[in-house]
Amino acid sequence: MQAFVRFAVERYDGQTFTWEDVAADMGENLGTVKSWHRSLSKPMNRLLDEHPGMPAAIEGIGYDGRSHYRIGAGWSRAISSTWGTAGQR
């Protein structure tokens, strides 16, 4: 899971993306990437419920036949400082 989150922050910080993009860029199966997203979403949604006003880590921003996402405000910096990703801001 950590590798998935680090990859998303390093590759897509400041950009929109789809799970198809992530799967292709990581060289992973789309079903695997979607499974990682579902696994990450459950605890993150609990945090959002417990802390109203907290920004989502991965924000859904649109749908045109595919869902589009972006890394939530502040999360890139938090993840970068915690796990030392290259794309620090």
PyMOL Python script that loads the backbone (N, CA, C, O; Angstrom):
from pymol import cmd

cmd.read_pdbstr("""\
ATOM      1  N   MET A   1       0.822  -1.183   0.000  1.00  0.00           N
ATOM      2  CA  MET A   1       0.000   0.000   0.000  1.00  0.00           C
ATOM      3  C   MET A   1       0.872   1.255   0.000  1.00  0.00           C
ATOM      4  O   MET A   1       0.573   2.223  -0.700  1.00  0.00           O
ATOM      5  N   GLN A   2       1.947   1.237   0.783  1.00  0.00           N
ATOM      6  CA  GLN A   2       2.829   2.398   0.848  1.00  0.00           C
ATOM      7  C   GLN A   2       3.421   2.705  -0.524  1.00  0.00           C
ATOM      8  O   GLN A   2       3.519   3.872  -0.902  1.00  0.00           O
ATOM      9  N   ALA A   3       3.813   1.692  -1.265  1.00  0.00           N
ATOM     10  CA  ALA A   3       4.386   1.918  -2.595  1.00  0.00           C
ATOM     11  C   ALA A   3       3.360   2.562  -3.532  1.00  0.00           C
ATOM     12  O   ALA A   3       3.709   3.423  -4.340  1.00  0.00           O
ATOM     13  N   PHE A   4       2.119   2.151  -3.425  1.00  0.00           N
ATOM     14  CA  PHE A   4       1.039   2.726  -4.232  1.00  0.00           C
ATOM     15  C   PHE A   4       0.864   4.209  -3.909  1.00  0.00           C
ATOM     16  O   PHE A   4       0.783   5.038  -4.816  1.00  0.00           O
ATOM     17  N   VAL A   5       0.804   4.542  -2.625  1.00  0.00           N
ATOM     18  CA  VAL A   5       0.606   5.927  -2.215  1.00  0.00           C
ATOM     19  C   VAL A   5       1.809   6.777  -2.610  1.00  0.00           C
ATOM     20  O   VAL A   5       1.643   7.875  -3.141  1.00  0.00           O
ATOM     21  N   ARG A   6       3.002   6.286  -2.359  1.00  0.00           N
ATOM     22  CA  ARG A   6       4.214   7.035  -2.747  1.00  0.00           C
ATOM     23  C   ARG A   6       4.246   7.268  -4.247  1.00  0.00           C
ATOM     24  O   ARG A   6       4.554   8.371  -4.698  1.00  0.00           O
ATOM     25  N   PHE A   7       3.931   6.247  -5.016  1.00  0.00           N
ATOM     26  CA  PHE A   7       3.932   6.395  -6.464  1.00  0.00           C
ATOM     27  C   PHE A   7       2.935   7.468  -6.890  1.00  0.00           C
ATOM     28  O   PHE A   7       3.261   8.330  -7.706  1.00  0.00           O
ATOM     29  N   ALA A   8       1.730   7.422  -6.345  1.00  0.00           N
ATOM     30  CA  ALA A   8       0.703   8.399  -6.720  1.00  0.00           C
ATOM     31  C   ALA A   8       1.151   9.814  -6.394  1.00  0.00           C
ATOM     32  O   ALA A   8       0.951  10.722  -7.201  1.00  0.00           O
ATOM     33  N   VAL A   9       1.750  10.020  -5.236  1.00  0.00           N
ATOM     34  CA  VAL A   9       2.222  11.352  -4.849  1.00  0.00           C
ATOM     35  C   VAL A   9       3.352  11.807  -5.763  1.00  0.00           C
ATOM     36  O   VAL A   9       3.344  12.941  -6.242  1.00  0.00           O
ATOM     37  N   GLU A  10       4.319  10.935  -6.007  1.00  0.00           N
ATOM     38  CA  GLU A  10       5.458  11.313  -6.842  1.00  0.00           C
ATOM     39  C   GLU A  10       5.050  11.578  -8.285  1.00  0.00           C
ATOM     40  O   GLU A  10       5.567  12.501  -8.916  1.00  0.00           O
ATOM     41  N   ARG A  11       4.141  10.790  -8.804  1.00  0.00           N
ATOM     42  CA  ARG A  11       3.782  10.872 -10.224  1.00  0.00           C
ATOM     43  C   ARG A  11       2.678  11.896 -10.507  1.00  0.00           C
ATOM     44  O   ARG A  11       2.701  12.543 -11.554  1.00  0.00           O
ATOM     45  N   TYR A  12       1.722  12.052  -9.604  1.00  0.00           N
ATOM     46  CA  TYR A  12       0.513  12.817  -9.940  1.00  0.00           C
ATOM     47  C   TYR A  12       0.280  14.062  -9.095  1.00  0.00           C
ATOM     48  O   TYR A  12      -0.764  14.699  -9.237  1.00  0.00           O
ATOM     49  N   ASP A  13       1.208  14.432  -8.226  1.00  0.00           N
ATOM     50  CA  ASP A  13       1.016  15.637  -7.429  1.00  0.00           C
ATOM     51  C   ASP A  13       0.790  16.832  -8.362  1.00  0.00           C
ATOM     52  O   ASP A  13       1.606  17.110  -9.240  1.00  0.00           O
ATOM     53  N   GLY A  14      -0.321  17.528  -8.159  1.00  0.00           N
ATOM     54  CA  GLY A  14      -0.642  18.686  -8.989  1.00  0.00           C
ATOM     55  C   GLY A  14      -1.302  18.348 -10.310  1.00  0.00           C
ATOM     56  O   GLY A  14      -1.547  19.243 -11.118  1.00  0.00           O
ATOM     57  N   GLN A  15      -1.600  17.070 -10.553  1.00  0.00           N
ATOM     58  CA  GLN A  15      -2.202  16.627 -11.811  1.00  0.00           C
ATOM     59  C   GLN A  15      -3.469  15.824 -11.527  1.00  0.00           C
ATOM     60  O   GLN A  15      -3.660  15.307 -10.426  1.00  0.00           O
ATOM     61  N   THR A  16      -4.314  15.730 -12.522  1.00  0.00           N
ATOM     62  CA  THR A  16      -5.441  14.803 -12.422  1.00  0.00           C
ATOM     63  C   THR A  16      -5.007  13.461 -13.000  1.00  0.00           C
ATOM     64  O   THR A  16      -4.105  13.384 -13.835  1.00  0.00           O
ATOM     65  N   PHE A  17      -5.672  12.409 -12.535  1.00  0.00           N
ATOM     66  CA  PHE A  17      -5.340  11.063 -13.008  1.00  0.00           C
ATOM     67  C   PHE A  17      -6.552  10.170 -12.894  1.00  0.00           C
ATOM     68  O   PHE A  17      -7.518  10.498 -12.206  1.00  0.00           O
ATOM     69  N   THR A  18      -6.495   9.044 -13.569  1.00  0.00           N
ATOM     70  CA  THR A  18      -7.509   7.994 -13.468  1.00  0.00           C
ATOM     71  C   THR A  18      -6.811   6.734 -12.968  1.00  0.00           C
ATOM     72  O   THR A  18      -5.583   6.649 -12.979  1.00  0.00           O
ATOM     73  N   TRP A  19      -7.596   5.768 -12.535  1.00  0.00           N
ATOM     74  CA  TRP A  19      -6.980   4.510 -12.104  1.00  0.00           C
ATOM     75  C   TRP A  19      -6.370   3.782 -13.289  1.00  0.00           C
ATOM     76  O   TRP A  19      -5.419   3.017 -13.130  1.00  0.00           O
ATOM     77  N   GLU A  20      -6.910   4.018 -14.473  1.00  0.00           N
ATOM     78  CA  GLU A  20      -6.300   3.442 -15.683  1.00  0.00           C
ATOM     79  C   GLU A  20      -4.902   4.025 -15.899  1.00  0.00           C
ATOM     80  O   GLU A  20      -3.978   3.310 -16.288  1.00  0.00           O
ATOM     81  N   ASP A  21      -4.754   5.331 -15.644  1.00  0.00           N
ATOM     82  CA  ASP A  21      -3.430   5.969 -15.752  1.00  0.00           C
ATOM     83  C   ASP A  21      -2.447   5.331 -14.773  1.00  0.00           C
ATOM     84  O   ASP A  21      -1.321   4.987 -15.134  1.00  0.00           O
ATOM     85  N   VAL A  22      -2.895   5.181 -13.532  1.00  0.00           N
ATOM     86  CA  VAL A  22      -2.027   4.625 -12.494  1.00  0.00           C
ATOM     87  C   VAL A  22      -1.607   3.204 -12.857  1.00  0.00           C
ATOM     88  O   VAL A  22      -0.431   2.854 -12.757  1.00  0.00           O
ATOM     89  N   ALA A  23      -2.565   2.394 -13.276  1.00  0.00           N
ATOM     90  CA  ALA A  23      -2.249   1.004 -13.642  1.00  0.00           C
ATOM     91  C   ALA A  23      -1.216   0.958 -14.766  1.00  0.00           C
ATOM     92  O   ALA A  23      -0.244   0.206 -14.692  1.00  0.00           O
ATOM     93  N   ALA A  24      -1.430   1.757 -15.794  1.00  0.00           N
ATOM     94  CA  ALA A  24      -0.494   1.773 -16.928  1.00  0.00           C
ATOM     95  C   ALA A  24       0.887   2.262 -16.492  1.00  0.00           C
ATOM     96  O   ALA A  24       1.901   1.666 -16.855  1.00  0.00           O
ATOM     97  N   ASP A  25       0.929   3.342 -15.717  1.00  0.00           N
ATOM     98  CA  ASP A  25       2.213   3.914 -15.304  1.00  0.00           C
ATOM     99  C   ASP A  25       2.968   3.029 -14.319  1.00  0.00           C
ATOM    100  O   ASP A  25       4.199   3.030 -14.296  1.00  0.00           O
ATOM    101  N   MET A  26       2.230   2.273 -13.502  1.00  0.00           N
ATOM    102  CA  MET A  26       2.878   1.362 -12.552  1.00  0.00           C
ATOM    103  C   MET A  26       3.162  -0.003 -13.168  1.00  0.00           C
ATOM    104  O   MET A  26       3.919  -0.792 -12.603  1.00  0.00           O
ATOM    105  N   GLY A  27       2.559  -0.287 -14.325  1.00  0.00           N
ATOM    106  CA  GLY A  27       2.699  -1.610 -14.912  1.00  0.00           C
ATOM    107  C   GLY A  27       1.935  -2.666 -14.127  1.00  0.00           C
ATOM    108  O   GLY A  27       2.343  -3.825 -14.063  1.00  0.00           O
ATOM    109  N   GLU A  28       0.814  -2.248 -13.526  1.00  0.00           N
ATOM    110  CA  GLU A  28      -0.004  -3.143 -12.713  1.00  0.00           C
ATOM    111  C   GLU A  28      -1.348  -3.392 -13.389  1.00  0.00           C
ATOM    112  O   GLU A  28      -1.758  -2.650 -14.282  1.00  0.00           O
ATOM    113  N   ASN A  29      -2.017  -4.438 -12.952  1.00  0.00           N
ATOM    114  CA  ASN A  29      -3.356  -4.749 -13.412  1.00  0.00           C
ATOM    115  C   ASN A  29      -4.330  -3.706 -12.867  1.00  0.00           C
ATOM    116  O   ASN A  29      -4.222  -3.304 -11.708  1.00  0.00           O
ATOM    117  N   LEU A  30      -5.283  -3.263 -13.695  1.00  0.00           N
ATOM    118  CA  LEU A  30      -6.255  -2.266 -13.269  1.00  0.00           C
ATOM    119  C   LEU A  30      -7.043  -2.732 -12.046  1.00  0.00           C
ATOM    120  O   LEU A  30      -7.292  -1.941 -11.136  1.00  0.00           O
ATOM    121  N   GLY A  31      -7.431  -3.987 -12.015  1.00  0.00           N
ATOM    122  CA  GLY A  31      -8.171  -4.517 -10.872  1.00  0.00           C
ATOM    123  C   GLY A  31      -7.369  -4.426  -9.578  1.00  0.00           C
ATOM    124  O   GLY A  31      -7.932  -4.163  -8.516  1.00  0.00           O
ATOM    125  N   THR A  32      -6.075  -4.639  -9.661  1.00  0.00           N
ATOM    126  CA  THR A  32      -5.204  -4.533  -8.487  1.00  0.00           C
ATOM    127  C   THR A  32      -5.166  -3.099  -7.978  1.00  0.00           C
ATOM    128  O   THR A  32      -5.284  -2.858  -6.776  1.00  0.00           O
ATOM    129  N   VAL A  33      -5.002  -2.147  -8.890  1.00  0.00           N
ATOM    130  CA  VAL A  33      -4.950  -0.736  -8.505  1.00  0.00           C
ATOM    131  C   VAL A  33      -6.273  -0.294  -7.880  1.00  0.00           C
ATOM    132  O   VAL A  33      -6.279   0.426  -6.882  1.00  0.00           O
ATOM    133  N   LYS A  34      -7.378  -0.720  -8.459  1.00  0.00           N
ATOM    134  CA  LYS A  34      -8.689  -0.372  -7.887  1.00  0.00           C
ATOM    135  C   LYS A  34      -8.876  -1.004  -6.512  1.00  0.00           C
ATOM    136  O   LYS A  34      -9.493  -0.405  -5.631  1.00  0.00           O
ATOM    137  N   SER A  35      -8.353  -2.199  -6.328  1.00  0.00           N
ATOM    138  CA  SER A  35      -8.425  -2.858  -5.027  1.00  0.00           C
ATOM    139  C   SER A  35      -7.625  -2.077  -3.989  1.00  0.00           C
ATOM    140  O   SER A  35      -8.083  -1.900  -2.861  1.00  0.00           O
ATOM    141  N   TRP A  36      -6.436  -1.608  -4.359  1.00  0.00           N
ATOM    142  CA  TRP A  36      -5.635  -0.791  -3.451  1.00  0.00           C
ATOM    143  C   TRP A  36      -6.395   0.472  -3.070  1.00  0.00           C
ATOM    144  O   TRP A  36      -6.398   0.880  -1.909  1.00  0.00           O
ATOM    145  N   HIS A  37      -7.045   1.092  -4.066  1.00  0.00           N
ATOM    146  CA  HIS A  37      -7.816   2.303  -3.798  1.00  0.00           C
ATOM    147  C   HIS A  37      -8.947   2.022  -2.809  1.00  0.00           C
ATOM    148  O   HIS A  37      -9.150   2.785  -1.865  1.00  0.00           O
ATOM    149  N   ARG A  38      -9.678   0.936  -3.020  1.00  0.00           N
ATOM    150  CA  ARG A  38     -10.759   0.583  -2.095  1.00  0.00           C
ATOM    151  C   ARG A  38     -10.215   0.340  -0.687  1.00  0.00           C
ATOM    152  O   ARG A  38     -10.809   0.782   0.296  1.00  0.00           O
ATOM    153  N   SER A  39      -9.095  -0.356  -0.593  1.00  0.00           N
ATOM    154  CA  SER A  39      -8.497  -0.636   0.716  1.00  0.00           C
ATOM    155  C   SER A  39      -8.050   0.639   1.415  1.00  0.00           C
ATOM    156  O   SER A  39      -8.176   0.752   2.634  1.00  0.00           O
ATOM    157  N   LEU A  40      -7.537   1.587   0.670  1.00  0.00           N
ATOM    158  CA  LEU A  40      -7.108   2.867   1.226  1.00  0.00           C
ATOM    159  C   LEU A  40      -8.303   3.744   1.587  1.00  0.00           C
ATOM    160  O   LEU A  40      -8.262   4.481   2.573  1.00  0.00           O
ATOM    161  N   SER A  41      -9.355   3.665   0.797  1.00  0.00           N
ATOM    162  CA  SER A  41     -10.521   4.533   0.994  1.00  0.00           C
ATOM    163  C   SER A  41     -11.238   4.267   2.311  1.00  0.00           C
ATOM    164  O   SER A  41     -11.729   5.201   2.945  1.00  0.00           O
ATOM    165  N   LYS A  42     -11.306   3.021   2.726  1.00  0.00           N
ATOM    166  CA  LYS A  42     -12.061   2.695   3.941  1.00  0.00           C
ATOM    167  C   LYS A  42     -11.519   3.412   5.177  1.00  0.00           C
ATOM    168  O   LYS A  42     -12.290   4.094   5.851  1.00  0.00           O
ATOM    169  N   PRO A  43     -10.227   3.290   5.507  1.00  0.00           N
ATOM    170  CA  PRO A  43      -9.741   4.015   6.690  1.00  0.00           C
ATOM    171  C   PRO A  43      -9.731   5.529   6.483  1.00  0.00           C
ATOM    172  O   PRO A  43      -9.945   6.280   7.435  1.00  0.00           O
ATOM    173  N   MET A  44      -9.487   5.985   5.263  1.00  0.00           N
ATOM    174  CA  MET A  44      -9.491   7.420   5.001  1.00  0.00           C
ATOM    175  C   MET A  44     -10.887   8.008   5.184  1.00  0.00           C
ATOM    176  O   MET A  44     -11.026   9.113   5.708  1.00  0.00           O
ATOM    177  N   ASN A  45     -11.903   7.297   4.769  1.00  0.00           N
ATOM    178  CA  ASN A  45     -13.274   7.779   4.960  1.00  0.00           C
ATOM    179  C   ASN A  45     -13.632   7.853   6.445  1.00  0.00           C
ATOM    180  O   ASN A  45     -14.358   8.754   6.864  1.00  0.00           O
ATOM    181  N   ARG A  46     -13.127   6.911   7.236  1.00  0.00           N
ATOM    182  CA  ARG A  46     -13.358   6.977   8.683  1.00  0.00           C
ATOM    183  C   ARG A  46     -12.708   8.229   9.271  1.00  0.00           C
ATOM    184  O   ARG A  46     -13.301   8.902  10.114  1.00  0.00           O
ATOM    185  N   LEU A  47     -11.486   8.541   8.825  1.00  0.00           N
ATOM    186  CA  LEU A  47     -10.809   9.754   9.289  1.00  0.00           C
ATOM    187  C   LEU A  47     -11.603  11.004   8.914  1.00  0.00           C
ATOM    188  O   LEU A  47     -11.743  11.922   9.722  1.00  0.00           O
ATOM    189  N   LEU A  48     -12.115  11.036   7.696  1.00  0.00           N
ATOM    190  CA  LEU A  48     -12.907  12.189   7.253  1.00  0.00           C
ATOM    191  C   LEU A  48     -14.174  12.331   8.084  1.00  0.00           C
ATOM    192  O   LEU A  48     -14.580  13.447   8.409  1.00  0.00           O
ATOM    193  N   ASP A  49     -14.801  11.211   8.431  1.00  0.00           N
ATOM    194  CA  ASP A  49     -15.997  11.248   9.276  1.00  0.00           C
ATOM    195  C   ASP A  49     -15.675  11.758  10.676  1.00  0.00           C
ATOM    196  O   ASP A  49     -16.453  12.507  11.267  1.00  0.00           O
ATOM    197  N   GLU A  50     -14.522  11.346  11.199  1.00  0.00           N
ATOM    198  CA  GLU A  50     -14.128  11.726  12.555  1.00  0.00           C
ATOM    199  C   GLU A  50     -13.568  13.142  12.640  1.00  0.00           C
ATOM    200  O   GLU A  50     -13.565  13.745  13.713  1.00  0.00           O
ATOM    201  N   HIS A  51     -13.097  13.671  11.518  1.00  0.00           N
ATOM    202  CA  HIS A  51     -12.461  14.996  11.493  1.00  0.00           C
ATOM    203  C   HIS A  51     -13.057  15.840  10.375  1.00  0.00           C
ATOM    204  O   HIS A  51     -12.436  16.015   9.327  1.00  0.00           O
ATOM    205  N   PRO A  52     -14.255  16.361  10.593  1.00  0.00           N
ATOM    206  CA  PRO A  52     -14.898  17.183   9.559  1.00  0.00           C
ATOM    207  C   PRO A  52     -13.994  18.354   9.160  1.00  0.00           C
ATOM    208  O   PRO A  52     -13.353  18.975  10.007  1.00  0.00           O
ATOM    209  N   GLY A  53     -13.957  18.635   7.888  1.00  0.00           N
ATOM    210  CA  GLY A  53     -13.126  19.719   7.379  1.00  0.00           C
ATOM    211  C   GLY A  53     -11.751  19.277   6.925  1.00  0.00           C
ATOM    212  O   GLY A  53     -11.050  20.030   6.249  1.00  0.00           O
ATOM    213  N   MET A  54     -11.356  18.073   7.285  1.00  0.00           N
ATOM    214  CA  MET A  54     -10.063  17.554   6.854  1.00  0.00           C
ATOM    215  C   MET A  54     -10.130  17.256   5.351  1.00  0.00           C
ATOM    216  O   MET A  54     -11.104  16.664   4.887  1.00  0.00           O
ATOM    217  N   PRO A  55      -9.113  17.657   4.588  1.00  0.00           N
ATOM    218  CA  PRO A  55      -9.158  17.368   3.146  1.00  0.00           C
ATOM    219  C   PRO A  55      -8.964  15.877   2.868  1.00  0.00           C
ATOM    220  O   PRO A  55      -8.232  15.190   3.581  1.00  0.00           O
ATOM    221  N   ALA A  56      -9.621  15.399   1.840  1.00  0.00           N
ATOM    222  CA  ALA A  56      -9.463  14.006   1.421  1.00  0.00           C
ATOM    223  C   ALA A  56      -8.065  13.795   0.849  1.00  0.00           C
ATOM    224  O   ALA A  56      -7.504  14.699   0.230  1.00  0.00           O
ATOM    225  N   ALA A  57      -7.507  12.613   1.052  1.00  0.00           N
ATOM    226  CA  ALA A  57      -6.184  12.301   0.509  1.00  0.00           C
ATOM    227  C   ALA A  57      -6.239  12.191  -1.009  1.00  0.00           C
ATOM    228  O   ALA A  57      -5.353  12.685  -1.707  1.00  0.00           O
ATOM    229  N   ILE A  58      -7.267  11.550  -1.510  1.00  0.00           N
ATOM    230  CA  ILE A  58      -7.482  11.425  -2.950  1.00  0.00           C
ATOM    231  C   ILE A  58      -8.876  11.951  -3.230  1.00  0.00           C
ATOM    232  O   ILE A  58      -9.867  11.373  -2.785  1.00  0.00           O
ATOM    233  N   GLU A  59      -8.949  13.051  -3.969  1.00  0.00           N
ATOM    234  CA  GLU A  59     -10.220  13.715  -4.233  1.00  0.00           C
ATOM    235  C   GLU A  59     -10.756  13.319  -5.598  1.00  0.00           C
ATOM    236  O   GLU A  59     -10.043  13.397  -6.598  1.00  0.00           O
ATOM    237  N   GLY A  60     -12.013  12.896  -5.638  1.00  0.00           N
ATOM    238  CA  GLY A  60     -12.689  12.681  -6.908  1.00  0.00           C
ATOM    239  C   GLY A  60     -13.064  14.039  -7.488  1.00  0.00           C
ATOM    240  O   GLY A  60     -13.692  14.846  -6.803  1.00  0.00           O
ATOM    241  N   ILE A  61     -12.690  14.305  -8.741  1.00  0.00           N
ATOM    242  CA  ILE A  61     -12.937  15.637  -9.292  1.00  0.00           C
ATOM    243  C   ILE A  61     -13.761  15.642 -10.568  1.00  0.00           C
ATOM    244  O   ILE A  61     -14.028  16.712 -11.115  1.00  0.00           O
ATOM    245  N   GLY A  62     -14.166  14.497 -11.051  1.00  0.00           N
ATOM    246  CA  GLY A  62     -15.001  14.498 -12.248  1.00  0.00           C
ATOM    247  C   GLY A  62     -15.168  13.112 -12.835  1.00  0.00           C
ATOM    248  O   GLY A  62     -14.466  12.166 -12.476  1.00  0.00           O
ATOM    249  N   TYR A  63     -16.116  13.024 -13.745  1.00  0.00           N
ATOM    250  CA  TYR A  63     -16.410  11.748 -14.399  1.00  0.00           C
ATOM    251  C   TYR A  63     -16.813  12.023 -15.841  1.00  0.00           C
ATOM    252  O   TYR A  63     -17.711  12.824 -16.100  1.00  0.00           O
ATOM    253  N   ASP A  64     -16.152  11.360 -16.769  1.00  0.00           N
ATOM    254  CA  ASP A  64     -16.489  11.457 -18.194  1.00  0.00           C
ATOM    255  C   ASP A  64     -16.478  10.069 -18.829  1.00  0.00           C
ATOM    256  O   ASP A  64     -16.008   9.883 -19.951  1.00  0.00           O
ATOM    257  N   GLY A  65     -17.000   9.112 -18.091  1.00  0.00           N
ATOM    258  CA  GLY A  65     -16.896   7.720 -18.478  1.00  0.00           C
ATOM    259  C   GLY A  65     -15.820   7.021 -17.656  1.00  0.00           C
ATOM    260  O   GLY A  65     -15.832   5.798 -17.516  1.00  0.00           O
ATOM    261  N   ARG A  66     -14.898   7.796 -17.117  1.00  0.00           N
ATOM    262  CA  ARG A  66     -13.871   7.343 -16.180  1.00  0.00           C
ATOM    263  C   ARG A  66     -13.813   8.366 -15.053  1.00  0.00           C
ATOM    264  O   ARG A  66     -13.977   9.564 -15.288  1.00  0.00           O
ATOM    265  N   SER A  67     -13.582   7.901 -13.846  1.00  0.00           N
ATOM    266  CA  SER A  67     -13.446   8.807 -12.705  1.00  0.00           C
ATOM    267  C   SER A  67     -12.064   9.439 -12.714  1.00  0.00           C
ATOM    268  O   SER A  67     -11.062   8.771 -12.969  1.00  0.00           O
ATOM    269  N   HIS A  68     -12.023  10.730 -12.433  1.00  0.00           N
ATOM    270  CA  HIS A  68     -10.767  11.481 -12.379  1.00  0.00           C
ATOM    271  C   HIS A  68     -10.511  11.914 -10.935  1.00  0.00           C
ATOM    272  O   HIS A  68     -11.436  12.249 -10.194  1.00  0.00           O
ATOM    273  N   TYR A  69      -9.238  11.898 -10.557  1.00  0.00           N
ATOM    274  CA  TYR A  69      -8.839  12.171  -9.179  1.00  0.00           C
ATOM    275  C   TYR A  69      -7.656  13.115  -9.156  1.00  0.00           C
ATOM    276  O   TYR A  69      -7.022  13.379 -10.177  1.00  0.00           O
ATOM    277  N   ARG A  70      -7.370  13.628  -7.934  1.00  0.00           N
ATOM    278  CA  ARG A  70      -6.125  14.351  -7.677  1.00  0.00           C
ATOM    279  C   ARG A  70      -5.759  14.109  -6.215  1.00  0.00           C
ATOM    280  O   ARG A  70      -6.603  13.736  -5.401  1.00  0.00           O
ATOM    281  N   ILE A  71      -4.489  14.329  -5.903  1.00  0.00           N
ATOM    282  CA  ILE A  71      -4.003  14.204  -4.536  1.00  0.00           C
ATOM    283  C   ILE A  71      -4.510  15.412  -3.758  1.00  0.00           C
ATOM    284  O   ILE A  71      -4.367  16.548  -4.211  1.00  0.00           O
ATOM    285  N   GLY A  72      -5.096  15.176  -2.595  1.00  0.00           N
ATOM    286  CA  GLY A  72      -5.691  16.236  -1.794  1.00  0.00           C
ATOM    287  C   GLY A  72      -4.681  17.239  -1.263  1.00  0.00           C
ATOM    288  O   GLY A  72      -3.510  16.919  -1.058  1.00  0.00           O
ATOM    289  N   ALA A  73      -5.155  18.456  -1.046  1.00  0.00           N
ATOM    290  CA  ALA A  73      -4.324  19.545  -0.540  1.00  0.00           C
ATOM    291  C   ALA A  73      -3.650  19.146   0.772  1.00  0.00           C
ATOM    292  O   ALA A  73      -4.297  18.648   1.694  1.00  0.00           O
ATOM    293  N   GLY A  74      -2.373  19.368   0.835  1.00  0.00           N
ATOM    294  CA  GLY A  74      -1.616  19.073   2.047  1.00  0.00           C
ATOM    295  C   GLY A  74      -1.145  17.639   2.179  1.00  0.00           C
ATOM    296  O   GLY A  74      -0.193  17.369   2.911  1.00  0.00           O
ATOM    297  N   TRP A  75      -1.778  16.732   1.500  1.00  0.00           N
ATOM    298  CA  TRP A  75      -1.422  15.321   1.637  1.00  0.00           C
ATOM    299  C   TRP A  75      -0.088  15.001   0.986  1.00  0.00           C
ATOM    300  O   TRP A  75       0.667  14.175   1.499  1.00  0.00           O
ATOM    301  N   SER A  76       0.210  15.633  -0.121  1.00  0.00           N
ATOM    302  CA  SER A  76       1.486  15.374  -0.780  1.00  0.00           C
ATOM    303  C   SER A  76       2.646  15.718   0.149  1.00  0.00           C
ATOM    304  O   SER A  76       3.590  14.941   0.293  1.00  0.00           O
ATOM    305  N   ARG A  77       2.567  16.879   0.773  1.00  0.00           N
ATOM    306  CA  ARG A  77       3.626  17.302   1.697  1.00  0.00           C
ATOM    307  C   ARG A  77       3.723  16.350   2.889  1.00  0.00           C
ATOM    308  O   ARG A  77       4.821  15.963   3.289  1.00  0.00           O
ATOM    309  N   ALA A  78       2.583  15.974   3.450  1.00  0.00           N
ATOM    310  CA  ALA A  78       2.581  15.080   4.605  1.00  0.00           C
ATOM    311  C   ALA A  78       3.182  13.720   4.249  1.00  0.00           C
ATOM    312  O   ALA A  78       3.977  13.171   5.013  1.00  0.00           O
ATOM    313  N   ILE A  79       2.811  13.188   3.114  1.00  0.00           N
ATOM    314  CA  ILE A  79       3.323  11.881   2.687  1.00  0.00           C
ATOM    315  C   ILE A  79       4.802  11.972   2.363  1.00  0.00           C
ATOM    316  O   ILE A  79       5.580  11.089   2.725  1.00  0.00           O
ATOM    317  N   SER A  80       5.190  13.047   1.676  1.00  0.00           N
ATOM    318  CA  SER A  80       6.596  13.234   1.326  1.00  0.00           C
ATOM    319  C   SER A  80       7.471  13.344   2.565  1.00  0.00           C
ATOM    320  O   SER A  80       8.545  12.745   2.620  1.00  0.00           O
ATOM    321  N   SER A  81       7.022  14.105   3.564  1.00  0.00           N
ATOM    322  CA  SER A  81       7.842  14.272   4.762  1.00  0.00           C
ATOM    323  C   SER A  81       7.861  13.003   5.609  1.00  0.00           C
ATOM    324  O   SER A  81       8.841  12.739   6.306  1.00  0.00           O
ATOM    325  N   THR A  82       6.788  12.216   5.553  1.00  0.00           N
ATOM    326  CA  THR A  82       6.724  10.977   6.324  1.00  0.00           C
ATOM    327  C   THR A  82       7.532   9.866   5.674  1.00  0.00           C
ATOM    328  O   THR A  82       8.293   9.166   6.344  1.00  0.00           O
ATOM    329  N   TRP A  83       7.364   9.706   4.359  1.00  0.00           N
ATOM    330  CA  TRP A  83       8.013   8.601   3.667  1.00  0.00           C
ATOM    331  C   TRP A  83       9.144   9.016   2.754  1.00  0.00           C
ATOM    332  O   TRP A  83       9.722   8.175   2.066  1.00  0.00           O
ATOM    333  N   GLY A  84       9.472  10.294   2.734  1.00  0.00           N
ATOM    334  CA  GLY A  84      10.635  10.757   1.988  1.00  0.00           C
ATOM    335  C   GLY A  84      10.541  10.608   0.483  1.00  0.00           C
ATOM    336  O   GLY A  84      11.527  10.244  -0.158  1.00  0.00           O
ATOM    337  N   THR A  85       9.373  10.881  -0.101  1.00  0.00           N
ATOM    338  CA  THR A  85       9.255  10.797  -1.557  1.00  0.00           C
ATOM    339  C   THR A  85      10.034  11.927  -2.205  1.00  0.00           C
ATOM    340  O   THR A  85      10.330  12.938  -1.567  1.00  0.00           O
ATOM    341  N   ALA A  86      10.358  11.751  -3.461  1.00  0.00           N
ATOM    342  CA  ALA A  86      11.186  12.716  -4.185  1.00  0.00           C
ATOM    343  C   ALA A  86      10.466  14.013  -4.486  1.00  0.00           C
ATOM    344  O   ALA A  86      11.106  15.062  -4.552  1.00  0.00           O
ATOM    345  N   GLY A  87       9.158  13.980  -4.671  1.00  0.00           N
ATOM    346  CA  GLY A  87       8.417  15.154  -5.129  1.00  0.00           C
ATOM    347  C   GLY A  87       7.937  16.070  -4.030  1.00  0.00           C
ATOM    348  O   GLY A  87       6.779  16.487  -4.052  1.00  0.00           O
ATOM    349  N   GLN A  88       8.777  16.401  -3.073  1.00  0.00           N
ATOM    350  CA  GLN A  88       8.350  17.269  -1.975  1.00  0.00           C
ATOM    351  C   GLN A  88       8.063  18.671  -2.476  1.00  0.00           C
ATOM    352  O   GLN A  88       8.717  19.172  -3.391  1.00  0.00           O
ATOM    353  N   ARG A  89       7.049  19.305  -1.841  1.00  0.00           N
ATOM    354  CA  ARG A  89       6.700  20.692  -2.166  1.00  0.00           C
ATOM    355  C   ARG A  89       6.819  21.515  -0.926  1.00  0.00           C
ATOM    356  O   ARG A  89       6.572  22.721  -0.960  1.00  0.00           O
TER     357      ARG A  89
END
""", "prot")
cmd.dss("prot")
cmd.show_as("cartoon", "prot")
cmd.util.cbc("prot")
cmd.orient("prot")
